Amino acid sequence: MKASTRKYLGFNDTLFWVLGIPVLTICIPFFFFGYKISDPLNTLMIAWTISAGTTFAYWLGTRTIVIFWRKRLPEAQNVLRRILLQLVSVLIYAFFVESSIKMLLTRLVAFDENAHPASGIAGTFLIVFLVMTIYEAIYLHAMWRVALIEKERVKQEHLRSQLEGLRNQVNPHFLFNSLNTLMSIVTEDQDLAVRYLQKMSSVFRHVLENRNEQLIPLSEELEFLDNYIFLQKERFRENLHVSINIPKEMQSYAIIPLSLQLIFENAIKHNVISSKKPLSIEAFINDDNKLEVKNNLQRKAQVMPSTKVGLNNIRSRYGFFTDKTVDVKETDTIFSVAIPLLPLSKTKANGLSDR
């Protein structure tokens, strides 16, 4: 079958009509024209010959009409108009075929009108419209599937675009805050600034290596977080307390890259950190099997305007991979963020992998 024909039918109908025509050829004389299996074989052979010709003419003619109108009115908004035109065309064609067959039989043999009663002709037309209905139902189903696949493709492309934009927000945000920290250190302690730059280089190597990753193992994120915490502890010394207690078996789960770093960064950015008010940050697995980061709340009187990247970025990126929520809780003394841990296969399951 030609690809163009299959396109307008919605499926390869070769087997359909190769089997359908013989079956109808045999059945129509018995169902609609009063023939019996006990009739003489030569009588049945004549009936089957006539039935074969008419069935072949009706079927392939109807098929041609269906393809004709689908080529001219393929759009979804023209479905009702196309079906109506197909019905009218098939009806006209059926009367033409019936009249032609009667004329042919009258010339070739002694044609008996009683052998083709009106009920039999109506039954034949019913078969024609049934075949056309089957073709139309399969075609509409195929169109629906194509539309569904296209809708999903567009959705996935939109998700890829959104996710890429969210990922690209992280790197400038992290760089901006790191350079701000370095700027405050370099005037106070140049040796510390050099060590800070070395660690910052390791941190950015991780950022660059994982810039195209959707999810990474939690173990990798924790290793990266250790370097980041080193940078912060060099600055805040004993005024910053960090406790990370993640069981080894949980570290094989996946996490959004830089999500932990962003949570720690927000805690450091928005809270007072001093000898009188040290900041304590704790990371652990909570009762919901989420990775929770909790800190004592001691907000600064004045903070930099929010860049809207932090928690909103994490929530948005997690939304591409799971229905599980990012939980944020705040009391007078505690602020916590709990993020879901995901199987590494989630990336492939969502069709968003870059690999």
Rosetta blueprint (number, residue, H / E / L):
1 M L
2 K L
3 A H
4 S H
5 T H
6 R H
7 K H
8 Y H
9 L H
10 G L
11 F L
12 N L
13 D L
14 T H
15 L H
16 F H
17 W H
18 V H
19 L H
20 G H
21 I H
22 P H
23 V H
24 L H
25 T H
26 I H
27 C H
28 I H
29 P H
30 F H
31 F H
32 F H
33 F L
34 G L
35 Y L
36 K L
37 I L
38 S L
39 D L
40 P L
41 L H
42 N H
43 T H
44 L H
45 M H
46 I H
47 A H
48 W H
49 T H
50 I H
51 S H
52 A H
53 G H
54 T H
55 T H
56 F H
57 A H
58 Y H
59 W H
60 L H
61 G H
62 T H
63 R H
64 T H
65 I H
66 V H
67 I H
68 F H
69 W H
70 R H
71 K H
72 R H
73 L L
74 P L
75 E L
76 A H
77 Q H
78 N H
79 V H
80 L H
81 R H
82 R H
83 I H
84 L H
85 L H
86 Q H
87 L H
88 V H
89 S H
90 V H
91 L H
92 I H
93 Y H
94 A H
95 F H
96 F H
97 V H
98 E H
99 S H
100 S H
101 I H
102 K H
103 M H
104 L H
105 L H
106 T H
107 R H
108 L H
109 V L
110 A L
111 F L
112 D L
113 E H
114 N H
115 A H
116 H L
117 P L
118 A H
119 S H
120 G H
121 I H
122 A H
123 G H
124 T H
125 F H
126 L H
127 I H
128 V H
129 F H
130 L H
131 V H
132 M H
133 T H
134 I H
135 Y H
136 E H
137 A H
138 I H
139 Y H
140 L H
141 H H
142 A H
143 M H
144 W H
145 R H
146 V H
147 A H
148 L H
149 I H
150 E H
151 K H
152 E H
153 R H
154 V H
155 K H
156 Q H
157 E H
158 H H
159 L H
160 R H
161 S H
162 Q H
163 L H
164 E H
165 G H
166 L H
167 R H
168 N H
169 Q H
170 V H
171 N H
172 P H
173 H H
174 F H
175 L H
176 F H
177 N H
178 S H
179 L H
180 N H
181 T H
182 L H
183 M H
184 S H
185 I H
186 V H
187 T L
188 E L
189 D L
190 Q H
191 D H
192 L H
193 A H
194 V H
195 R H
196 Y H
197 L H
198 Q H
199 K H
200 M H
201 S H
202 S H
203 V H
204 F H
205 R H
206 H H
207 V H
208 L H
209 E H
210 N L
211 R L
212 N L
213 E L
214 Q L
215 L L
216 I E
217 P E
218 L H
219 S H
220 E H
221 E H
222 L H
223 E H
224 F H
225 L H
226 D H
227 N H
228 Y H
229 I H
230 F H
231 L H
232 Q H
233 K H
234 E H
235 R H
236 F H
237 R H
238 E H
239 N H
240 L E
241 H E
242 V E
243 S E
244 I E
245 N E
246 I L
247 P L
248 K H
249 E H
250 M H
251 Q H
252 S H
253 Y L
254 A E
255 I E
256 I L
257 P L
258 L L
259 S H
260 L H
261 Q H
262 L H
263 I H
264 F H
265 E H
266 N H
267 A H
268 I H
269 K H
270 H H
271 N E
272 V L
273 I L
274 S L
275 S L
276 K L
277 K L
278 P L
279 L E
280 S E
281 I E
282 E E
283 A E
284 F E
285 I E
286 N L
287 D L
288 D L
289 N L
290 K E
291 L E
292 E E
293 V E
294 K E
295 N E
296 N E
297 L L
298 Q L
299 R E
300 K L
301 A L
302 Q L
303 V L
304 M L
305 P L
306 S L
307 T L
308 K L
309 V L
310 G H
311 L H
312 N H
313 N H
314 I H
315 R H
316 S H
317 R H
318 Y H
319 G H
320 F L
321 F L
322 T L
323 D L
324 K L
325 T L
326 V L
327 D E
328 V E
329 K E
330 E E
331 T L
332 D L
333 T L
334 I E
335 F E
336 S E
337 V E
338 A E
339 I E
340 P E
341 L L
342 L E
343 P L
344 L L
345 S L
346 K H
347 T H
348 K H
349 A H
350 N L
351 G L
352 L L
353 S L
354 D L
355 R L
